[in-house]
Amino acid sequence: MDYNAQLDAAIDRLHDEGRYRTFIDIERRKGQFPHATRLRSDGSEQEITVWCGNDYLGMGQHPVVLQAMHDALEATGAGSGGTRNISGTTVYHKELEAELADLHGKDTALLFTSAYVANDATLSTLPKLFPGVIIYSDALNHASMIEGVRRNGGDKRIFRHNDVEHLRELLAADDPKRPKLIAFESIYSMDGDIGPIKEICDLADEFGALTYLDEVHAVGMYGPRGAGIAEREGLMHRLDLINGTLGKAFGVMGGYVAGSAKMCDAIRSYAPGFIFTTSLAPAVAAGAAASVRFLKTAQDLREEHQQQARVLKLRLKGLGLPIVDHGTHIVPVVVGNPVHTKKLSDMLLDDHGIYVQPINYPTVPRGTERLRFTPSPVHGSGEIDALVGAMDRLWSHCALNRAELAG
């Protein structure tokens, strides 16, 4: 077996399909975001504006967060020193879990090294806690949820995206005595559409199912205290488990689930992804706790964020570009071809200093390849003007269709 030839063939397939992923080396500079410096392959530097970051509110450079991290670093050093069970639980971890439980109105929360791990570890552990459980998963759930459901070895049902009637049909067809769990998201990150939380909770009540909601792209940004879409709609109390991230709107890193004391106790006791993983560094936990605490009262920042998203969508619509608009902060412009998407991304970066990563299959279905812009409160009118002008010129240059809006 020529293993190198097999590797070459696998990589060549990605190049041929126009979806080989290229990492862009950037250096963020405190106080200057969304501006950053790109290191080119020839060693030269280029000043760029980041338009595809997930630090949605700029909290990764907020003085409150940085000071908390500095203080914890000076007090405790770098790493946690172990897993949560073996010397890796500190006052910083407990403080962060308490802040998150309070945010979501739950008994407690459980920290993981990322929201991906939190989803994977939790969903793959549920059959150990509820033998015979059937998991009903939205067709467009994040890869971490899909992986967790797939690895748990139990039965699963995939319902059409946001299709409550299809979910009802699947629930009604199964044994009413079997345990059930419905897993779905509040904001789906590729189109920015919102899940029917109330309707799914109604079905869960009717069929005796647990509910698992991924709020990764909503925490910090929606609701009176930034707990997400479920808080905005007054539905947090109807959800059994809420998953969130600390690496997007909160600007640090890590993930979590929040739920009842018994549920979280069982997960921490049975989930290998929690038990055998070194815990977050105390400085990271301290910064995340400071960010969560700050954003609970930062409604003005949330409103500014939404305003910038509305402005950008309005400006792009004015150009006739095919954007998807579901009323959230996600701004996708559908190109529909992986080669054109990559070309647009490259030209925006090389010629205009605008960094937006192409999103291709398998992240999105073939034929819906896109550029996904993520405006923030620190993207001002100058940055928006530059982006809109560049998109107008390059869209014409590539002779792409402006006739129909994607949504």
PyMOL commands that set and color helices and strands:
alter all, ss='L'
color gray80, all
select helices_A, chain A and resi 3-16+59-61+63-76+91-104+115-129+143-151+164-173+197-207+229-232+236-238+261-270+272-275+282-295+299-318+338-352+381-397
alter helices_A, ss='H'
color red, helices_A
select strands_A, chain A and resi 26-28+35-39+45-50+108-112+134-138+155-159+180-185+209-214+241-245+255-259+331-334+354-355+358-359+370-373
alter strands_A, ss='S'
color yellow, strands_A
deselect
rebuild
show_as cartoon
